[in-house]
């Protein structure tokens, strides 16, 4: 795991980070890590052109991308689920 040092962080920012850590029951280091990961994750999502999709849409897109998969049957089994038998 990498380590970073943040120099010249204002007293106000330090106090706010410490307060957030206390509110969330974490250490200051964990809180800073969580904030960075959250922000970087949002940036990565913003750069992604396609929104999140369901399984059916993902399978359809996969079929469009790889036509050789067209022969695979992706339909769901419609048989009702049965409970366990203890006999």
Secondary structure, 3 states (H helix, E strand, C coil): CCCCCCCCCCHHHHHHHHHHHHHHCCCHHHHHHHHHHHHHHHHHHHHCCCCCCCHHHHHHHHHHHCHHHHHCCCCCCCCCCCCCCCC
